[in-house]
C-alpha cells in the first residue's frame, strides 16, 4: 500500500466512524421525541428492536471492513 492510500484510508474510517456515531445518536433521539410521545408500547418496543438490530448491523459492517483494511495494510498490497 502506498503512503497516500494509508492516509486516505485512516481519514475515511475516522469520518465513517464519526458518521455512524451520529446516526446512532440521532436514531435514539428520534425514537425518544417522535415515537415515544404517542405512548403505544407495542410500536415503541418494535421500533427500538429495529433500531438496535440496524445499528448492530452497521457496526458489524464497519468493523469487518476495518479488519479487511488492516489486513491489506499489513500485507502491503503486494500481489
Buried (B, 14 or more C-beta within 10 A) or exposed (E): BEEEEBEEBEEEBEEBEEEBEEEBEEBBEEBEEEBBEEEEEEEBEEBBEEBEEEBEEBBEEBEEEBEEBEEBBEEEEEE
